[in-house]
Amino acid sequence: MGSKMMGNSPLYYHVGVELHRRNEIVILRGGLSHNSRFSLGIGLNFNLVHIDYAFLAPSKNIPFEQSQIISVGIFLEKLNWIKGKITP
């Protein structure tokens, strides 16, 4: 939550939920903000790679269309098993 430091400014809020269980592959996310924007997402958590997809809906007073975002992350710290096996 947040608000500008000027007088009579509205309170801006963002609320979200993330559902996952330990050692599960799938993570579900959802959120809502003060200007009726909502977002939905799913994450796939594998041993070395994390893949995320998010859908963001625009509010009525913004000229942009909906957004779809895909991201991929690699857990470099989990690559320690390869240390010492590769030599120049």
ABEGO torsion letter per residue (X at the ends): XBBBABBGBBBBBBBBBBBBBBGBABBBBBBBBAAGBBBBBBBBBBAABBBBBBBBBBBAABABBBBBBBBBBBBAAAAAAABGABBX
